[in-house]
Amino acid sequence: MLIDFFYTLRVSKLPVSVKEFLTLLEAMQKNVVGPESQACSIDDFYYLSRITLVKDEKHFDKFDRAFGAYFKGVEMLTDFTNDVPLDWLKKTLENELSPEQKTAIEKMGWDELMETLKKRLEEQKEKHEGGNKWIGTGGTSAFGNGGYNPQGIRIGGKGGNKSAVKVWEKRSYQDYDDNVELGTRNIKVALRRLRRFAREGAAEELDLDDTIRSTAANAGYLDIKMIPERHNNVKVLLLMDVGGTMDEHVQRVEELFSAVKTEFKHLEFYYFHNCVYDFLWKNNKRRYAEKFPTWDIIRKYNKDHKLIFVGDATMSPYEILQPGGSVEYNNEEAGAEWIQRLTHAYPKFAWINPEPPGVWQYRQSISIIQQLTSSRMYPLTLKGLEDAMRMLSK
């Protein structure tokens, strides 16, 4: 009974460890609460469990809800609604592996991984924890969550090792805030290297030099000359990676996004996740309902647009090179095909990467993106932005 109570607390996102749970069991065995001749009341157990399991008062409300839900029979709701039962995937223990043990774990190829998952779904009948074969938690299996595998499919749970080639869950992202002002001034200065001004519209601005020249030639009679206002006519197509590993860079990307919206009058932006495929979106809350085919975007905006990708390029190489490699759906064509189409359609392009350049050489996916973009990858630093803008302005 108490094991299920422990699971309920973990599902409720309470940081309860096995050691703390064992302390509660020991306290029960030694009759810490209630007379020795009779069992403790539910109130006694509530205070005992709270003092042994909850180490920070900020979690008291969450504990109260979980406690009431379990002992009053309230059904616990979760976001996991797929065919794999939730109780197979409850994370109970962190499996700490040595570097030697991690190296010894074999990595499946793409086709083998997909075929093996199909077999596991057909054969598995109960939950599993800490193993190396079945869908479960805390082990070295290629399927599940909370453990370690150099290349697998995460089913539910929270990612940590950044080695999943697919993710089995419906994921939601937040739009980048384009109103962030703090820290954007220097970014705006760097972006101004790309601006190109031209005279557009009606003649509404005084041309002082021409007015003086015309007045002098007109024997001193004032001859006012007007010219159209100068406008920045650079056109920018901004494609931004969102969600997953990009959550670590939200603040810096928001600062960049705010600066770009301020500096460039002709700006079009879209979102993608990890790699560009056959559709993009503009609103993350409606990304399943409002999709923009990538082919339509290529046809809509002509080649005088400057194409700027913003993303950490951190993903499984399969997501770039393999049809069906997207972590979210079965894409018919590899992401590399779409990157090549975009860079061919827009000769002036650059990739801005918020990850520090020191880690680029250690991530295979970043190396692949660098090759696909002809090494036009720049870090999200002031110097990196200046270099990118200088290249785009040539």
N, C-alpha and C positions, 0 to 999 in steps of 0.2 A: 504493500500500500504506500509506504513512504518513498519507495523508489519512484513511483508514478508522481508523487508530490514533488520530488526533486526535478523530474523531467518538466513538470508544469512551470516551475520557477525558471528553468533554463529557457523554455520556449518563450517566457515572458521577458526575456532579455535581462534577467537578473544575473549579476556576476557571481554566481554561487559555485564554489569549487567542491570537488569530491572530498577533500580534507575537511572542509566545514560541515559537509553532510555527515561524515563519519563522527565528527564531534557531537552533532545532534543525536545520533544513534547511541553514542556512549553515554550522553547525559540522560537519555531515556532509560537505558539499562540500569543506571545507578540511581534512578528515582530522584533526580535533582529537583523536580517539581512534583507536588501532590504527595499525600501520605503514602507510605510504603505499602499499606494494606489495600490501597485502591488505585485505580488508574487515574491519571491526571485529567482534568477537564479540558475542553477545547480551548478555553481562554488561557489556561496554563500552558498548553502546547503552543498556542499562538505566540506568547511572549518568549518562551524558550527558543522556538525556532527562529524568531526574528532576531534575538540577541546573538544566536550562534551563526546564522546564515547571512545576515545583512550587516556589513561593516561600515556603511555610510548612510546617514539619515536621509540623504536625498533619494534613496531607493525605497523609503518606507511606503509611500503611496503605491508604488508599483508592486511591492510585496503584498500589501493589503488586498489589492485587486486579484493577484494570483492566488492568495490564500483563500479568499472568498469564492473565487471561481472554482477552486478544486473541492473545497469542503462543503460548498452549498450546491454543487452539481451544475454550476454554470458552464456551458460549453465554451471551450477555448477556441477562438477563431484565429486562423492564420492566413497568410497570403498564398500559401502553396496549395494549388488546386488541381494539380496534374494527377496522372494515374498512379504514380509511385506514392505509396502511403507515407504520410508525414512521420509516423513513429519509426520508420526505417532510417530516417535521416536526422534524428535528434543528436546533437553534438554533445557528448558527455565528457570526453577526455581529449586533451591535446597530445598527440603522439609525437614526441621529440625524437628525431632521428639524427644520427651522426652523419657527417659528410660522406663517410665510407658507405653507410647504409643507403643513403640517397643515390649514390653513384651506382649501386648494385641493382637498383630497380630498373627494369627494362621498360623502354618506351615503345608503345604500339604505333604502327603506321596508320594513316588516315582510314583506309578501307578496312583494316583489321579492327580498328577502334569502333567504327560504325556497326560492323557485323557482330562484334562481341557484345555491344550494348543491346542489340536486338535479341540476342540469345539470353542475356541476363534477364531482360524484362519478361521473356517467355518462361524461364525456369525458376526465378526467385519467388518464394512463397512467404518469406518472413524477413523481419529486419535483421541487419547485421552491423556489427561495430568492430572496428580495429583490425579488419582482415585485409587480404590482398586480392580478393576475387569479386565478391558480390557488391551490389549497390549499398553503400553504407557510409559510416562516419569514422573519422579518427584513424584510418588505416592507410594502406598504400595502394588500394584499388584505384583503377582509372575512372571509377564512377562513384559519385556521391559528393561529400564535402567534409571539411574539417581535418583532413589528413594530408598526405603528401604523395604526389605522383608527378613525374616530369612532364606528362602530357595526358590530359584526360578530359572528361566531360563533367562539369560541376552541375549537380542537381540540387537545387535549393541552397540554403546556407549562405554564408558570406565568403567571398573570395579572399585569398591571402597570398598564395604563392605565384599568382599571375601566370599560371601554366595551363589554364583551361583553353581548349580549342573550341568548345561550345558551352553555352550556359542554358540549362533547362529551367527557365522561369520567365515570366512576363516582367520586363524591366521598364522603369519609368525614370525620366531625366528631367532636370530643371533647365529652362532657358537661361542663357547668360544675361546678366543684368547690364544693359547698355547705358545706365545712368550713373555708374561709378565714377567719381571724380578724383578721389584721393589717390595720389601717386601716378596720375595720367599725364602730368604736364611734360615730363621728359620724354614720354612715349610720343606725344604729339609733335614735339620738336624733331624726333627721329623720323616720323612719318612724313613730315613736310618736305623731305628730300624728293618725294615722289610727285608732289603737286606740280601741275602744269597749268598756267593761267592763259586764258584766251578771252578776247572781247566778244561778249554775247549780249543779245537783247537790244532794247531801244537805247538811243543815245541819251543817257541820263547823267553822265559824269563829266565835269568840266575838264577840258583839255587845256591846261594852263599854258603850256609851251606854244601850242598852235594859236591860242587866243592872242598871246603877246605878238607873235609873228604876224598874224592877220591884221591886228590893230595898227601895228607900225606901218604895214604896207598900205593901210587904208587912211593914211595921212592923220593918224591919231584918233580917228573915230572908232569907238569900241566895236569890235567884231568878235562876239563870243562863239567859241567852238565847243561842241559837245561830242563825246564818244561813248560807246556802250561800256557798261561796267565790266570789270575783269572778274571772271569766274573760274574756279578750278574745274577743268573739264576732264580730269582723270577719272576713268571708270574702273571700279574695283568689284570683283566677284570673290566674296569671302566664303570659304567652306570650313566649318569648325567641327572638330571632333568633340563629342560630348558623352559623359557617362563613363563608368568603369574606372580605368586608371587616370582618366582626365579629371576625376573628382579631386585629386591632389593639387590640381593647378587652377582651380576655379577662380580664385581671386586675381591672379595675374592675367588670365585670359579675359576676365571681365574688364580689367583696366585697359587691355589692348582693344577690346571691342568698343568700349566707350570712346577711346581716342580715335579709332577708325571712323566711327559714326560722326564725330565732330569734324574731322579733317577732310572727309571726302563726301562731296555732295551727291555724286553718282555711285551709290553703294548698293549692292545686292548681296544678301547673305543667306546661307542655308546650313543645316546641320547634317552630320553623319556620325556613325559610331564605328570607331577603329579604322575602317577602310571604306572608301567610296564604292558603292555598288550601283544597281540600276535605278535607285530612287533616293531622293533627299527630302528634307522637311524643314519648315520654318518655325513651327511651334511644337515644342516637345510634348505638351499636354495632348496634342492632337496628331501626333506623328503616325498613328495607325489609321487615322481617318483622312488626313490631308497629306498625301504623298505627291511629290513632284518628280516625274520620271527624269532621270539624268539626261537622256537623249533630248527631251524637250528643253531643258536648260541650255544645252549646247547649241540647239537651234535658235533659241530666243535671244541670247546675248552674243554679239559678234566678237571677232577676234581682237578688237581694240581694247577689250577689258583686260585688266591685270588680274590674274588668278592667284589668290593667296590661300594656301591650306594652313590651318592651325591644328596641330595634333601632336601627341607624343610618339606616334608611330610604334607604340608598344603593344604587341599582340602576338598571336601564334602566326608563324609564317604561312600556315594553311589559309588564314583569313585573307591573305594577299594573293596566293598562288593557286588555290584549289577551288574549283566550282563546288558550291555547297559548303565552303569553308567559313562563312559568316557564323558568329556565335549565336545569332538570333533567328536565322531562317536559311532555307536552302537556296542560295543565289545561283542562278543558272550560269553566270559567267564569273570568272575570277576577278577579284578586285584590281589586280594588275592591269587587266584589259581596260577598265574604266579610268584608271589613273592615266594610262597612255592616251586614251581618247581625249581626256580633258587637257592634258599638256600639249597635245597636237592641235587642239582647237584654239588654245590660248598660248601662243608662243612666249609671252611674258608671264612667267609664273615663278612662285617661290613657296617653300614649305617652312613654316615657323614652328619650331619644336620647343616646348617649355621644359623638357628634360635637359639637365646639364650635359654639355658635350662630352664630358669625361666618361659617361656611361654608354654613349652611342655605339662604340666598338664592341661592346659586350652583348648587344641585343641584335639577334639575327634579323628581326623584322625591320629595325631601323636601317640596317645596311641595305636591305632589299628596297626600302622606300627611297633611300639615297640614290641607288642605281636607277630606279624608275624616274626620278626627278632630276637626273643628270647632275647630282651632287649640289642641287640648289636648296639645300637644307641649312637653315640658320637658327641659332638659339634665340629664345625669347629674352634677350638682353638688349640694352640700349645699343651696344655696338652691333649686335646681330641684326637688329631692326634697321640700323643705318646702312649696313652692308646690303641687306635685302632690298631696301628702297633704292639704293644706288644702282644695284643691278637691274631692277625693274624700270628705272628711268632711262636706261641707255637705249 
